[in-house]
Amino acid sequence: DEKGIAKCGIERAYNAGVITFRKPVSCHLYPARLTEMKTGVAVNYHHWPICAPACACGDKLQVPVYVFLKDALTRRFGAEWYEKLCAAARWLEEEKRAGETPSDNAKD
């Protein structure tokens, strides 16, 4: 696009209303990759150097990957699953903060 961001042609056509079908969910989920396990589906981040600018932007804006992928994750797993994911992320963040000491937050 005009900002030098590569965008999927199918996604652009869908968003513009040119086509009525969305890109495959596996593409929509990228950079998350799904692995079928005996007890469910594992969702893992796939690190790829070409995504470094997007990751840097997400870090700067403090947007975790799961938030960036909200639409895709909800499309694949449903709204209830996504809300549980958000609740788990909030809990982990609270646990992380609870484990910090004042010296952990001190500025040099």
Secondary structure by P-SEA (a helix, b strand, c coil): ccccbbbbaaaaaaaacccccccccccccccbbbbbcccbbbbbbbbbccaaaaaaaaaaacccccccaaaaaaacccaaaaaaaaaaaaaaaaaaaaaccccccccc
